[in-house]
Amino acid sequence: MGVVVISGAGPDDATVADLARSGVATVHEAMGRAGLLATYLRPIYPGARIAGRAVTVLTQAGDNLMLHAAVEQCRSGDILVVATMSLSTDGMFGELLATGLQVRGVAGIVIDAGVRDVAQLTEMRFPAWSRAISAHGTVKATPGSVNIPVMIGGQCVRPGDVIVADDDGVVVVPLAAATKVASASLARLAGESRSRDAFLSGTLSLDSMDLRSRLHSLGVTYIDAEGWLSGATETFVDGVVDLSSDDVGSGRHHNDANSA
């Protein structure tokens, strides 16, 4: 049995625009380094950059019937998010489905399976992130569901969550946190802009980001190269370089080869 849930839940347009502007890496960092989908979900062509409301699909591997059912539930700016009930690399999505989605203004698709007709999709500039590229055909025979929570790329995506995707990958922002994450993302962008200006002026990141104190707290010290090299003959203890040994600089090595 399957179900198609008719849902209008989703973020406001301004929130989506702010997340789109921020991009995957910044949004991921703003959420406390959370929300990233698995790295195997890659764009079929470089330069694509989208954000939008998730319309989710759970379908049987090798069967794209529910993708066709999902088209009707999509509105302008949405992103179709497709998970399969078992591992699949079959070419479940191609030019014809993309045409139907593009006419409705859908921003793109993220699918944990295969995509085909890549040349046509690229020419159409229809963004797609997929597990694989495969010409392997599919059927339309098995029920599934639309607009239910799905697991994809190690993350739970719920209908109405925000998907952000670009060359760096895909991140999901829970709907309930979208406004807060968008605000935090814009704050990070502003901070990155200030850092960029500082770097362009010749300021070291060690100074502008106060990383010298971090190094000091971690026990990293600065010493003169000439003095260090004169006494820094490597010693080996169980095959591991040990520069703190009393034997440093003595010329005595304690590996098996030299002690035999």
ZIWOGI-V483709 format. One record per pair of residues at least 6 apart in sequence whose C-alpha atoms are under 8 Angstrom apart, sorted by the first residue. I is the first residue (numbers start at 0). J is the second residue. Records with the same first field share a line. If there is no record, write none. Layout:
I: J + J
//
This chain:
0: 142 + 143
1: 142 + 143 + 144
2: 143 + 144 + 145
3: 68 + 69 + 144 + 145 + 146
4: 144 + 145 + 146 + 147
5: 72 + 146
6: 72 + 146 + 158
7: 159
8: 158 + 159
9: 52 + 53 + 158 + 159 + 160 + 161 + 174
10: 52 + 159 + 160 + 161 + 174 + 177 + 178
14: 177 + 178 + 181
15: 50 + 51 + 52 + 161 + 181
16: 50
17: 181 + 182 + 184 + 185
18: 26 + 50 + 163 + 181 + 184
19: 48 + 49 + 50 + 163
21: 184 + 185 + 188
22: 48 + 163 + 164 + 165
23: 163 + 164 + 165 + 167 + 168 + 169 + 170
24: 167
25: 184 + 187 + 188
26: 170 + 180 + 181 + 184
27: 33 + 34 + 35 + 170
28: 184
29: 180 + 183 + 184 + 187
30: 180 + 183
34: 154 + 170 + 171 + 172
35: 154 + 168 + 169 + 170 + 171
36: 151 + 152 + 153 + 154 + 168 + 169 + 170 + 171
37: 152 + 153 + 169
38: 152 + 168
39: 129 + 130 + 152
40: 109 + 110 + 111 + 128 + 129 + 130 + 131 + 152 + 168 + 169
41: 128 + 129 + 130 + 166 + 168
42: 126 + 127 + 128 + 129 + 165 + 166 + 168
43: 117 + 121 + 126 + 127 + 128 + 129 + 132
44: 121 + 126
45: 166
46: 165 + 166
47: 126 + 164 + 165 + 166
48: 126 + 163 + 164 + 165 + 166
49: 106 + 107 + 126 + 163 + 164 + 165
50: 76 + 78 + 106 + 161 + 162 + 163 + 164
51: 76 + 77 + 78 + 106 + 161 + 162 + 163
52: 76 + 77 + 78 + 158 + 159 + 160 + 161 + 162
53: 77 + 78 + 79 + 80 + 156 + 157 + 158 + 159 + 160 + 161 + 162
54: 69 + 72 + 73 + 77 + 78 + 79 + 80 + 145 + 146 + 158 + 159
55: 69 + 79 + 80 + 81 + 82 + 145 + 146 + 147 + 148 + 149 + 156 + 157 + 158
56: 65 + 66 + 69 + 79 + 80 + 81 + 82 + 143 + 144 + 145 + 146 + 147 + 149
57: 65 + 81 + 82 + 83 + 84 + 143 + 144 + 145 + 147 + 149
58: 64 + 65 + 66 + 81 + 82 + 83 + 84 + 141 + 142 + 143 + 144
59: 83 + 84 + 85 + 141 + 142 + 143
60: 83 + 84 + 85 + 86 + 87 + 89 + 112
61: 87 + 89 + 90 + 91 + 136 + 137 + 138
62: 91 + 137 + 138 + 139 + 140 + 141
63: 91 + 92 + 137 + 138 + 139
64: 138 + 139 + 140 + 141 + 142
65: 142 + 143 + 144 + 145
66: 81
67: 96
68: 145
69: 79 + 145
70: 99 + 100
73: 79 + 100 + 103 + 105
74: 103 + 104 + 105
75: 103 + 104 + 105 + 106
76: 104 + 105 + 106
77: 104 + 105 + 106 + 107
78: 105 + 106 + 107 + 108 + 109 + 162
79: 105 + 107 + 108 + 109 + 110
80: 108 + 109 + 110
81: 108 + 109 + 110 + 111 + 151
82: 110 + 111 + 112 + 149 + 150 + 151
83: 111 + 112
86: 112
87: 111 + 112 + 113
88: 111 + 112 + 113 + 130 + 131 + 132 + 133
89: 112 + 113 + 114 + 131 + 133 + 134 + 135 + 136 + 137
90: 112 + 113 + 114 + 115 + 132 + 133 + 134 + 135 + 136 + 137
91: 112 + 113 + 114 + 115 + 136 + 137
92: 113 + 114 + 115
93: 114 + 115 + 116 + 117 + 120
94: 115 + 116 + 117 + 119 + 120
97: 120 + 125
101: 125
106: 125 + 126
107: 125 + 126 + 127
108: 126 + 127 + 128
109: 127 + 128 + 129
110: 127 + 128 + 129 + 130
111: 129 + 130 + 151 + 152
112: 129 + 130 + 131
113: 129 + 130 + 131 + 132 + 133
114: 127 + 129 + 131 + 132 + 133 + 134
115: 132 + 133 + 134
116: 134
117: 132
120: 126
146: 157 + 158
147: 157 + 158
148: 155 + 156 + 157 + 158
149: 155 + 156 + 157
150: 156
154: 171
156: 171 + 173
157: 173
159: 174
160: 171 + 172 + 173 + 174 + 177
161: 171 + 172 + 173 + 174 + 177
162: 169 + 170 + 171 + 172
163: 169 + 170 + 171 + 172
164: 170
172: 180
194: 204 + 207
197: 203 + 207
198: 204
204: 210
205: 211
214: 220
229: 248
230: 247 + 248 + 249
231: 242 + 247 + 248
232: 242 + 247 + 248 + 249 + 250
233: 240 + 241 + 242 + 247 + 248 + 252
234: 240 + 241 + 242 + 244 + 246 + 247 + 251 + 252 + 253
235: 241 + 252 + 253 + 254
236: 253 + 254
237: 254
238: 254
246: 252
252: 258
//
